[in-house]
Amino acid sequence: MALGFTGAIRTGGVLVATGEGEVLRTYIDPAGIETACFGQTGHNIKLGMVFTNQQCLDMLASSLNTFDRELVKLTPPLSEGEHINSLLRVRTLRLLH
């Protein structure tokens, strides 16, 4: 089961990185939210910050792990495709709040 979650997180990370694109600095997104890297938001993201590619990848991995733990608590066992889709939806919803 752990291998499936690792695969889902890995695949989800690739999809997020591809869809979001990578910006190695903070910027204001169209919704007016301070954002960086692969769409990372939060209280620790402030205008004027600059990141390395590795820092962006680390933040993405950390947030996907957090969202994955939340997802597993809320859902019955899912197929890998359902897991990836749900992980991306949880991430999107959490970043909007």
N, CA and C of each residue as an Amber inpcrd file, in Angstrom:
protein
   291
   0.8280000  -1.1940000   0.0000000   0.0000000   0.0000000   0.0000000
   0.8750000   1.2620000   0.0000000   1.9640000   1.2640000   0.7640000
   2.8360000   2.4370000   0.7980000   3.4260000   2.7310000  -0.5690000
   3.7300000   1.7010000  -1.3440000   4.2710000   1.9240000  -2.6820000
   3.2580000   2.6330000  -3.5660000   1.9940000   2.3060000  -3.4130000
   0.9580000   2.9840000  -4.1810000   0.8820000   4.4600000  -3.8400000
   0.9940000   4.7840000  -2.5690000   0.9480000   6.1870000  -2.1700000
   2.1640000   6.9230000  -2.7000000   3.3250000   6.2870000  -2.6500000
   4.5260000   6.9120000  -3.1710000   4.3580000   7.1790000  -4.6620000
   3.8190000   6.2020000  -5.3920000   3.5750000   6.3840000  -6.8230000
   2.5770000   7.4910000  -7.0870000   1.5300000   7.5480000  -6.2830000
   0.5140000   8.5920000  -6.4490000   1.1130000   9.9680000  -6.1870000
   1.9250000  10.0710000  -5.1530000   2.5550000  11.3550000  -4.8370000
   3.5220000  11.7410000  -5.9530000   4.3050000  10.7710000  -6.4220000
   5.2540000  11.0480000  -7.5000000   4.5160000  11.5030000  -8.7630000
   3.4890000  10.7550000  -9.1470000   2.7190000  11.1090000 -10.3430000
   2.0110000  12.4420000 -10.1430000   1.4310000  12.6420000  -8.9730000
   0.7810000  13.9180000  -8.6730000   1.7630000  15.0730000  -8.7610000
   2.9800000  14.8630000  -8.2730000   4.0120000  15.9030000  -8.3390000
   4.3630000  16.2590000  -9.7670000   4.4840000  15.2620000 -10.6180000
   4.7850000  15.5120000 -12.0310000   3.6500000  16.2980000 -12.6720000
   2.4140000  15.9180000 -12.3820000   1.2660000  16.6210000 -12.9530000
   1.1820000  18.0620000 -12.4610000   1.4460000  18.2650000 -11.1680000
   1.4260000  19.6260000 -10.6200000   2.5260000  20.4590000 -11.2670000
   3.7370000  19.9100000 -11.3190000   4.8640000  20.6480000 -11.8770000
   4.6140000  21.0140000 -13.3340000   4.0510000  20.0890000 -14.0900000
   3.7640000  20.3350000 -15.5000000   2.6540000  21.3580000 -15.6650000
   1.6170000  21.2170000 -14.8760000   0.4600000  22.1080000 -14.9950000
   0.7080000  23.5040000 -14.4640000   1.3980000  23.5870000 -13.3510000
   1.6300000  24.8840000 -12.7110000   2.7910000  25.6440000 -13.3450000
   3.8180000  24.9220000 -13.7460000   5.0480000  25.5780000 -14.1570000
   5.8290000  25.9710000 -12.9200000   7.0820000  26.2890000 -13.1030000
   7.9360000  26.6320000 -11.9630000   8.3860000  28.0790000 -12.0690000
   8.1760000  28.8200000 -10.9910000   8.6400000  30.2000000 -10.8900000
   9.5040000  30.2640000  -9.6380000  10.7660000  30.6110000  -9.7910000
  11.7320000  30.5510000  -8.6860000  11.7370000  31.8070000  -7.8150000
  10.6280000  32.4940000  -7.7760000  10.4750000  33.6800000  -6.9300000
   9.0010000  33.8070000  -6.5650000   8.7100000  34.6970000  -5.6450000
   7.3060000  34.9270000  -5.3040000   6.6890000  35.9080000  -6.2970000
   5.3980000  35.7460000  -6.4750000   4.6360000  36.6160000  -7.3640000
   3.1900000  36.6200000  -6.8810000   2.4160000  37.5590000  -7.3690000
   0.9940000  37.6190000  -7.0470000   0.2440000  36.9080000  -8.1710000
  -0.5080000  35.8660000  -7.8220000  -1.2490000  35.1240000  -8.8490000
  -2.5170000  35.8930000  -9.2350000  -3.2420000  35.4400000 -10.2420000
  -4.4380000  36.1720000 -10.6980000  -5.5000000  36.3720000  -9.6170000
  -5.4990000  35.5270000  -8.5900000  -6.4730000  35.6810000  -7.5050000
  -5.9690000  36.6360000  -6.4190000  -4.7590000  37.2090000  -6.6150000
  -4.2120000  38.1490000  -5.6460000  -3.4770000  37.4910000  -4.4900000
  -3.0640000  36.2290000  -4.6480000  -2.4130000  35.4740000  -3.5760000
  -0.9190000  35.3910000  -3.8360000  -0.1100000  35.6410000  -2.7990000
   1.3380000  35.4850000  -2.9230000   1.6460000  34.0110000  -3.1860000
   2.3940000  33.7470000  -4.2320000   2.6120000  32.3920000  -4.7260000
   4.0670000  32.2470000  -5.1570000   4.5770000  31.0150000  -5.1390000
   5.9430000  30.7560000  -5.5960000   6.0430000  29.3330000  -6.1140000
   7.1340000  29.0670000  -6.7830000   7.5150000  27.7250000  -7.2300000
   6.4450000  27.0870000  -8.1040000   5.8670000  25.9790000  -7.6520000
   4.8480000  25.2400000  -8.4110000   3.4500000  25.5500000  -7.8850000
   3.1720000  26.8350000  -7.6390000   1.8590000  27.2270000  -7.1280000
   1.7630000  27.1730000  -5.6150000   2.9070000  27.1790000  -4.9320000
   2.9330000  27.0950000  -3.4710000   2.4260000  28.3910000  -2.8590000
   1.4990000  28.2800000  -1.9320000   0.9930000  29.4310000  -1.1930000
   1.1040000  29.1260000   0.2940000   0.8610000  30.1010000   1.1070000
   0.8660000  29.8840000   2.5500000   1.4850000  31.0550000   3.2710000
   1.4010000  30.9920000   4.5970000   1.8890000  32.1020000   5.4240000
   3.3950000  32.3100000   5.3050000   4.1250000  31.2860000   4.8530000
   5.5850000  31.4020000   4.7420000   6.0290000  31.9450000   3.3770000
   5.1140000  32.2260000   2.4720000   5.4350000  32.7610000   1.1490000
   5.2020000  34.2710000   1.1740000   6.2800000  35.0290000   1.0200000
   6.2090000  36.4980000   1.0650000   6.8600000  37.0790000  -0.1820000
   6.3510000  38.1970000  -0.6480000   6.9280000  38.8560000  -1.8210000
   8.4020000  39.1480000  -1.6000000   9.1760000  39.0060000  -2.6690000
  10.6030000  39.2810000  -2.6130000  11.4640000  38.0450000  -2.3750000
  10.8440000  36.9090000  -2.0760000  11.6090000  35.6890000  -1.8260000
  12.0600000  35.0840000  -3.1570000  13.2270000  34.4460000  -3.1350000
  13.7730000  33.7550000  -4.2970000  14.1130000  32.3340000  -3.8620000
  13.8710000  31.3560000  -4.7310000  14.0640000  29.9470000  -4.3950000
  14.9310000  29.2550000  -5.4330000  15.5760000  28.1760000  -5.0120000
  16.2750000  27.3110000  -5.9570000  15.2850000  26.2600000  -6.4510000
  15.6530000  25.5920000  -7.5270000  14.8220000  24.4980000  -8.0320000
  14.6300000  23.4470000  -6.9510000  15.6820000  23.1130000  -6.2100000
  15.5810000  22.0940000  -5.1680000  14.6450000  22.5310000  -4.0500000
  14.6820000  23.7840000  -3.6620000  13.7610000  24.2740000  -2.6320000
  12.3150000  24.1460000  -3.1050000  12.0660000  24.4720000  -4.3700000
  10.7120000  24.3480000  -4.9140000  10.2600000  22.8950000  -4.9180000
  11.1380000  21.9810000  -5.3460000  10.7920000  20.5620000  -5.3440000
  10.5340000  20.0570000  -3.9280000  11.3260000  20.5200000  -2.9620000
  11.1340000  20.1070000  -1.5670000   9.7920000  20.5960000  -1.0260000
   9.4350000  21.8430000  -1.3480000   8.1370000  22.3660000  -0.8920000
   6.9830000  21.6000000  -1.5270000   7.0990000  21.2720000  -2.8120000
   6.0530000  20.5110000  -3.4870000   5.9060000  19.1360000  -2.8620000
   7.0230000  18.4590000  -2.6200000   6.9750000  17.1220000  -2.0080000
   6.3560000  17.1820000  -0.6170000   6.7290000  18.1810000   0.1610000
   6.1970000  18.3240000   1.5130000   4.6880000  18.5660000   1.4950000
   4.2290000  19.4640000   0.6170000   2.7900000  19.7480000   0.5840000
   2.0130000  18.5420000   0.0680000   2.5430000  17.8330000  -0.9360000
   1.8450000  16.6430000  -1.4260000   1.7710000  15.5600000  -0.3580000
   2.8320000  15.4010000   0.4380000   2.7830000  14.4300000   1.5420000
   1.7170000  14.8150000   2.5590000   1.6310000  16.0970000   2.8810000
   0.6070000  16.5680000   3.8280000  -0.7880000  16.3120000   3.2690000
  -1.0140000  16.6720000   2.0060000  -2.3250000  16.4880000   1.3990000
  -2.6640000  15.0090000   1.2760000  -1.6470000  14.1780000   1.0210000
  -1.8860000  12.7410000   0.9080000  -2.3310000  12.1580000   2.2480000
  -1.7010000  12.5690000   3.3410000  -2.1190000  12.0870000   4.6710000
  -3.5660000  12.4720000   4.9540000  -3.9600000  13.6860000   4.5770000
  -5.3420000  14.1310000   4.7780000  -6.2950000  13.3020000   3.9230000
  -5.9130000  13.0440000   2.6910000  -6.7440000  12.2870000   1.7680000
  -6.9810000  10.8740000   2.2780000  -5.9420000  10.2270000   2.7570000
  -6.0580000   8.8440000   3.2310000  -7.0140000   8.7560000   4.4220000
  -7.0360000   9.7810000   5.2640000  -7.9470000   9.7970000   6.4140000
  -9.4080000   9.9240000   5.9840000  -9.6450000  10.5670000   4.8500000
 -11.0050000  10.9040000   4.4330000 -11.6580000   9.9030000   3.4900000
 -10.8800000   9.0320000   2.8700000 -11.4320000   8.2010000   1.8170000
 -11.2360000   6.7160000   2.0860000 -12.0960000   5.8960000   1.4960000
 -11.8520000   4.4550000   1.5110000 -10.6980000   4.1630000   0.5560000
 -10.2010000   2.9290000   0.5160000  -9.1160000   2.6110000  -0.4180000
  -9.4960000   2.9870000  -1.8550000  -8.5530000   3.5980000  -2.5610000
  -8.7770000   4.0710000  -3.9200000  -7.8200000   3.3680000  -4.8760000
  -8.2150000   3.2820000  -6.1450000  -7.2740000   2.8120000  -7.1650000
  -6.1920000   3.8790000  -7.2960000  -5.0840000   3.5340000  -7.9380000
  -4.0030000   4.5130000  -8.0790000  -4.4750000   5.7460000  -8.8460000
  -5.2490000   5.5530000  -9.9090000  -5.7630000   6.6870000 -10.6800000
  -6.6900000   7.5720000  -9.8580000  -7.5770000   6.9520000  -9.0940000
  -8.4780000   7.7180000  -8.2220000  -7.6760000   8.4620000  -7.1600000
  -6.6500000   7.8100000  -6.6430000  -5.8120000   8.4150000  -5.5980000
  -5.1070000   9.6530000  -6.1510000  -4.5160000   9.5330000  -7.3320000
  -3.8160000  10.6690000  -7.9410000  -4.7970000  11.8080000  -8.1940000
  -5.9360000  11.5150000  -8.7840000  -6.9380000  12.5350000  -9.0720000
  -7.4030000  13.2270000  -7.7900000  -7.6720000  12.4570000  -6.7660000
  -8.1340000  13.0270000  -5.4940000  -7.0420000  13.8470000  -4.8240000
  -5.8020000  13.3730000  -4.9020000  -4.6770000  14.1120000  -4.3220000
  -4.5500000  15.4820000  -4.9730000  -4.6650000  15.5470000  -6.2740000
  -4.5750000  16.8280000  -6.9740000  -5.7360000  17.7460000  -6.6040000
  -6.9180000  17.1790000  -6.4280000  -8.0810000  17.9960000  -6.0330000
  -7.9270000  18.5270000  -4.6100000  -7.4460000  17.6870000  -3.6880000
  -7.2320000  18.1250000  -2.3120000  -6.2100000  19.2580000  -2.3000000
  -5.1240000  19.1000000  -3.0560000  -4.0920000  20.1350000  -3.1120000
  -4.6800000  21.4370000  -3.6290000  -5.4410000  21.3760000  -4.6900000
  -6.0260000  22.5840000  -5.2730000  -6.9610000  23.2630000  -4.2770000
  -7.8120000  22.4980000  -3.6370000  -8.7410000  23.0810000  -2.6650000
  -8.0200000  23.6900000  -1.4810000  -6.9790000  23.0150000  -0.9770000
  -6.2460000  23.5310000   0.1760000  -5.4810000  24.7980000  -0.1690000
  -4.9250000  24.8810000  -1.3790000  -4.1740000  26.0660000  -1.7640000
  -5.0820000  27.2540000  -1.9860000  -6.3560000  27.0090000  -2.2630000
  -7.2860000  28.1220000  -2.4690000  -7.7550000  28.7410000  -1.1530000
  -7.5380000  28.0380000  -0.0410000  -8.0150000  28.5530000   1.2510000
  -6.9100000  29.0960000   2.0850000
